[in-house]
């Protein structure tokens, strides 16, 4: 049987699993209920299973039955993230979240169920596989970065040698019609860093600003100057996005405060722009505060790196998608996405590709609520396609 036929045979199981996961969303690195549901779903399969030490991860290894076991056998890694978001669900479905203030608003429940389905398909094809498959069930994508922790704990070498290729997918709740695949070669998703700035002045009465040092106008000037700096110091074809998401200072309209602060997210698409932004932003903040006679505390906090799709692996994955589902079911994205992903850590170590699959439940994708919204609604009818694609990538990559 083909991977699509096998995956279709597991439809009921993986849809049931997805809906069970959706009811018990868990946050960050500690996901005991999610982990147990994954273990229950994998129970009885011919897998070597290891649990994480510093997080609720599950690593499962399938040994292909074709050929001799050796240190040179090919290895493919398939990844699915498991964590949810601190969002109160507003989608009216019978399997809605039972955990107050928590929701699978980014579709990770589908990622887990899709990866379980791929494991079931590949276990059914075990005797035909000339290599090994590592299934990476990862917590903490939305927060702490579970991928580097799993890498530190050995997921990339779980089969006994470093994986030759790694594949993952992310479902979307909007923008594209149901069942549409998309991706692009090279930089696919942004690096995500943070800039934290506190301008330190001297408080006084608002009617006599000359008696103190007002940090608020200086802070405002810094925010504006950072945007100007980006347009004048950075190549427009290697873009940088800086958004100030939080700004605060003061307690009353007639009191000049001692300090004021802001927090910003910084998105870049190359290590060159990222390194330059780290240096230039701090330099601008410090010098501009000093020009007004104020002190400043500024920290540039490095987060997830750029998610880069290997060009050869991208071409391979695209050809598999078009072969399985038809050329009309794939769209190459013209530009990278400004969102960030800790799959980037895996792809920094192992060549591979990250793909998008639309699970949009609305008739009009452009009007649908997007991922992270309390109204994000995912159509789990795409799960067999997700499982089949992950399994087929492993089958064909091991045979190369």
Steps between C-alpha positions, in 0.01 A plus 500: 500500500609858438568748779183687409290184520656401830455849645137504393453175689619672818273804451259423783781427746698816434195728488390355834849559639505859374170577669614341826815713488294811424306455824810493723731776371817546705757778500877522465725204583295300751224317311421183699150437360613565144801274544281219635257528209793469259637197686157336500466562125842345431447204730548168326700641208854366440668818626789576733362774725693747715350770720656839559679584824451877508171511309201276419635391164461166326765365262412184310731307266380260232757254369437416137507130424669507161875457478758449771513707817811718478640836598456620141127436463307813399297679766207741456352714778134607505398769748173614658460761775254436784444813712198732510448870572361706793191592299135460604325303226197656329441228239174311549601137450403194710868431575587852620773560758425381852796692641396854591701765321683249281442409135663320211472824305798426276404152385767304682239238587478429127879484478512233770216296351653528152835377626338210685324411175833507316646268764213255451543510121875447516467219753269327250778541240781407740624200303545714187707776663877492436572736788368645824248771588507726807167647614554822698203601717608837637362727775575869542494636146294804599712599797827362626630330188455129556696408187846599632428311823409186305810545285709524816336180624593321176195495273701557182713193577225285652536234230871459575625746244414854393183531292560559130189713451222655709145589406216677677175672419279771642126532446331833436147616587475769234642658182502190277230252393463173687760241405741742333871443565757783487860581580808655340871422470755685712391728785138409572429648845664781693737511792318640802693709753398747770620849584438621856572865580470698824575872485603637841431864581416707807142545609347836579175696474351513151476879513878540541666246272829694507546396862526132403589282205192382315549145363173486304580728202844341476341155495262614226788642300687169531199305369473729197875504439516120495251493213700763312821308563352190336411691182844660476745236623345177372454362150133508404548160333622349828215632712482578869175545693501663844170532686464658842229296667518645849585849622447645847605780730354715772204482737318833454472771238674768708792291624818450300615147586847380586499255210310367201542181300399309190520144370532423130514197275761497223462280191783437255562256214879470493774465757667807349200725566443338837854562623495858370164568666628368831792742492339804336183508711690502828740763368214728392313461829805577713620794293159663469437476874847642568433791263216603733705447813311189606612149579360188342488126559467313172503126435481324165375148569567242229211262430419246229728509194389526138321189371685407181377233259777310325453558128552136398269372773241762405505387136469138615208573734319705238532221247357250751203727577424558134529127430268404788242778481547670162686813393194715570528417871832677547583870498851636533494800730659805339632636830606369840261521793568732794394238752772298672543128569733296716509236226773742392736339754448160339553636149820672616638153576335279238398586142127492460184693428210654688162500327162665546168319456170687504245361744270798449145412601341809343363542148689831471861448615574874486223574750582212736658553841873432492718283723529626861150647487239372751282451189759296307320195361684208340343238274649166604388331177851580371665269753538197269671726246741623768578145610539372146734781399729459801509124447563530126785745557663247730443207262647675197784671687615172656501338157729759343 
